[in-house]
Amino acid sequence: MLINELSKRTGITSHTIRFYEKSGLIKGNRDDTVKSNNYFHYDEETVDKLELIRDAKAIGYTISEIAQLIEAWYSNTFSKDEKVAFLDEKLSSLDQKIKDLKEMKNLISQYKKDVLNDEC
């Protein structure tokens, strides 16, 4: 399929798909039988990868982490334990962020209290 169809199927813009391709997250292939254009063609695996990328971005993975994630899921070089460790690392990171956000919230609440009590 061409990039326009890929975009429609995944809900990801063509511009973003090209960015992912330049970042090495996905790869299109040229059809050697077609000499009249230089279009890239994409397969069902690319659709799956784009869905994984979209989901990974939604939960806070960086482009670099997503590249590692794709490597882990699509290359059979990562064992089940390595995949779990990769996910556990992100869970730990998220737990720390949640803790930090709660501390920030408490601090802001205290500042608000101080303002309301004319203590600031």
C-alpha positions in Angstrom: 0.0 0.0 0.0 1.1 3.6 -0.6 1.6 6.1 2.2 -1.9 7.7 1.7 -3.6 4.4 2.4 -1.3 3.6 5.3 -2.2 7.0 6.7 -5.9 6.3 6.4 -5.6 2.9 7.9 -3.6 4.0 10.9 -4.9 7.5 11.5 -1.3 8.8 11.4 -0.5 11.6 9.1 1.8 11.1 6.1 4.2 13.6 7.5 4.5 11.7 10.7 4.9 8.4 8.9 7.8 9.9 6.9 9.3 11.2 10.2 9.1 7.6 11.6 10.7 6.3 8.5 13.6 8.8 8.6 14.0 7.9 12.3 14.4 4.2 11.3 11.2 3.0 13.1 9.6 1.7 9.9 10.8 1.0 6.4 9.0 1.3 3.1 10.1 -0.6 0.0 10.2 0.5 -3.6 8.4 -1.6 -6.2 11.2 -2.5 -8.6 8.6 -3.4 -11.3 7.4 0.1 -11.4 9.8 2.5 -13.2 7.5 5.5 -13.5 7.6 6.7 -9.9 9.7 6.5 -6.8 6.9 5.6 -4.3 7.4 3.6 -1.2 5.1 0.7 -0.5 4.2 -0.6 2.9 3.0 -3.9 4.2 0.8 -5.2 7.0 3.7 -5.4 9.4 4.2 -1.6 8.9 0.6 -1.1 10.0 1.2 -3.2 13.1 4.4 -1.2 13.9 2.7 2.1 13.5 0.0 1.0 15.9 2.7 0.0 18.3 4.4 3.3 17.9 1.1 5.2 18.4 0.4 3.2 21.6 4.0 3.6 22.9 3.9 7.3 22.4 0.6 7.5 24.2 2.2 5.9 27.3 5.2 8.1 27.3 7.9 6.3 25.4 10.5 8.4 23.5 11.5 7.8 19.9 14.7 6.2 21.1 12.8 3.9 23.5 10.3 3.1 20.8 13.1 2.0 18.5 14.3 -0.4 21.3 10.7 -1.5 21.7 10.3 -2.3 18.0 13.6 -4.2 18.1 12.5 -6.2 21.1 9.1 -7.1 19.6 10.1 -7.7 15.9 13.6 -9.2 16.0 13.3 -12.4 18.1 16.6 -11.3 19.8 14.9 -10.4 23.0 13.8 -13.1 25.4 10.6 -13.0 27.2 12.4 -11.9 30.4 14.2 -9.1 28.5 10.8 -7.9 27.1 9.4 -7.9 30.6 12.4 -6.1 32.0 12.0 -3.4 29.3 8.4 -2.9 30.3 9.2 -3.0 34.0 11.8 -0.2 33.5 9.1 2.0 32.0 6.7 1.1 34.8 9.3 2.2 37.4 9.8 5.4 35.5 6.1 6.1 35.5 5.8 5.4 39.2 8.6 7.9 39.9 6.8 10.5 37.7 3.5 9.9 39.5 5.3 10.4 42.9 6.9 13.6 41.6 3.6 14.9 40.4 1.9 14.2 43.7 4.6 16.1 45.5 4.2 19.0 43.1 0.5 18.9 43.7 0.9 18.9 47.4 3.3 21.9 47.2 0.9 23.9 45.0 -1.9 23.1 47.4 0.1 24.4 50.3 1.0 27.6 48.4 -2.7 28.0 47.7 -3.6 27.6 51.3 -0.9 30.1 52.3 -2.4 32.7 49.8 -5.9 32.1 51.1 -4.8 32.6 54.7 -2.8 35.7 53.8 0.4 34.0 54.9 2.2 34.9 51.7 
